[in-house]
Amino acid sequence: MAKKKRSLFNLIFGNNHIQPGGEATQLKMLNGYMPVFSQFGNEAYSSDIVRAAVDAIARNGAKLVPKHIRKTNENVTAVHDNIENLLQIQPNPFMDAYTFYYKVITQLYIQNNSFIYIDYGDLGNIRGFYPINASTTELLEYQGEIYAKFHFLGGQKITLAYTELIHLRRFFYKNDFYGEPNDHALYPTLELINTTDQGIINAVKSSAFLRGLLKFTTTLRQEDMTKQKNKFMEEYMNINNSGGVAATDAKADYIPLNSEPKLINSPQMDLIEQKVYKYFGVSKEIVMSNYDENQWNAFYESVIEPIAIQMSLQFTSKIFSPREKGFGNEIIFESNRLAYASNRTKTLLIQQLMPMGVLSINEAREILNMAPVEDGDKRIVSLNYVSADKADKYQGVEGDDNNDN
């Protein structure tokens, strides 16, 4: 049976895209910018230093755990539904959750914009999330609504309502909708890195170039010079000449050429790498996975946590209707920061919080990277703690101080 070719474009978007029922016009920006975003980053992502920095952010950010909660004045309730299942396990048929968030965060840091398409089924229920990797994005306006028109390298086009797109941004400044591109800020450093890499390559190659001159003291024909040169090279300029000594007669003098290519030194190379790491907000220790507890906490608070906050707000805003948000529905992204803490810190934390009833047994076991137990949802409270309004009774002190007389 012959296999039919199916378009990935149609598999993802199908007939769910929106075509404005008339002639749409480009959305006019307040600052006069064109409402068009073109892909940037192919050259940037080709740099090993840039790729290592972005990878460090993406592989750690992809470990964030999405949760659907319902927050009311009384309490916070976990909602284990289809949306949470999609976000935690498999957002779409082609990606698991880790791969999905890795790609989304990589796009965010390379392009400073990351679009996620929410796939609604025929009944209006969410059945998938897809990161959009378009070559060009154009914002359109029709009858007061904003649409995003994506152009792909394969020639396909799709127009989607902006309100149904999750849009993450970095360096959000001049443009009213898009994050600022990396080109002007990052390209000078990339050119410096490329020049340095080419210099090292050329320095290595130069060692295989001209090593010396064979100066003949008599006039020879070109053929004779070539013959004498080849003979000299065969006899003395090869690895079989174990003695390392060459001999010439009065007909020729051998003059060695000492080539000393200039290479960038280690401190200068570190300075260039640090420029890239600083641009992406990471340290060399994070990139090399050689960090301590304090370095990880700084990285989490300055890089991972802002990503978690933005994704929480965007997913909540675009997934739920105003009515659903009114009932307290939210998507939050959490991370077990204590997984990177030292055993001493974990032990001290458990000793301090468990007697106060802040942690359950399973929560304490999770901190220690241990599997949960059946009765682990219980909370243990020390008798040394008592409710503030019952403190006098607990201590055997009754009545008002004014009645002591």
Secondary structure, DSSP 8 states (H G I E B T S, - for coil): -------HHHHHHTT-----SS--EE---TT---SEEE---HHHHHSHHHHHHHHHHHHHHTT-EEEEEEE-SS-EEE--SHHHHHHHT-SBTTB-HHHHHHHHHHHHHHHSEEEEEEEE-TTS-EEEEEEE--SEEEEEEETTEEEEEEE-TTS-EEEEEGGGEEEEESS-SSSSSS---SHHHHHHHHHHHHHHHHHHHHHHHHTTS--EEEEESS---HHHHHHHHHHHHHHHSSTT-TT------TTEEEEE---------HHHHHHHHHHHHHHHT--HHHHTT---HHHHHHHIIIIIHHHHHHHHHHHHHHHS-HHHHHTTEEEEEE--GGGGS-HHHHHHHHHHHTTEEEEEHHHHHHHTT----TTTT-EEE-TT---GGGHHHHTT--S-GGG--
